[in-house]
């Protein structure tokens, strides 16, 4: 049994992970769609994002890069929203962890480990996997659907 302080710490940590990872995904989607100002963007537009996707996935035929970009963007959009609202948090967090691990490995194998460390994708992946292990519900849409609570 957790003390009140430990329980409050767990709540804060879980919310921080949900919002941090979820908003990170949504920010990346906004960047590649050109919604962030150019001076603070990593890609700034869809074409630059696809060029980067091709760079970190040199083993994928160029013809498939746009589809990969759409799939990654859709996953990040869906995962981001689900994490923020707390819909199927454990599952979505685990899938997010795998997605970011794939990103980290693609960056590592294409351009070296420094890029993966600089973008903190290994740390974000680990955070998502940790979030997937947190079973208590706090401000989550799942509370409306889960009969146990």
Secondary structure, DSSP 8 states (H G I E B T S, - for coil): ---HHHHHHHHHHHHHHHHHHHHHHHHHHHHHTT-S-GGG-SS-SHHHHHHHHHHHTTTS-HHHHHHHHHHHHHHHHHHHHHHHHTSSHHHHHHHHHHHHHHHHHHHHHHH-HHHHHHTTHHHHHHHHHHHHT--S-SS-THHHH-TT-
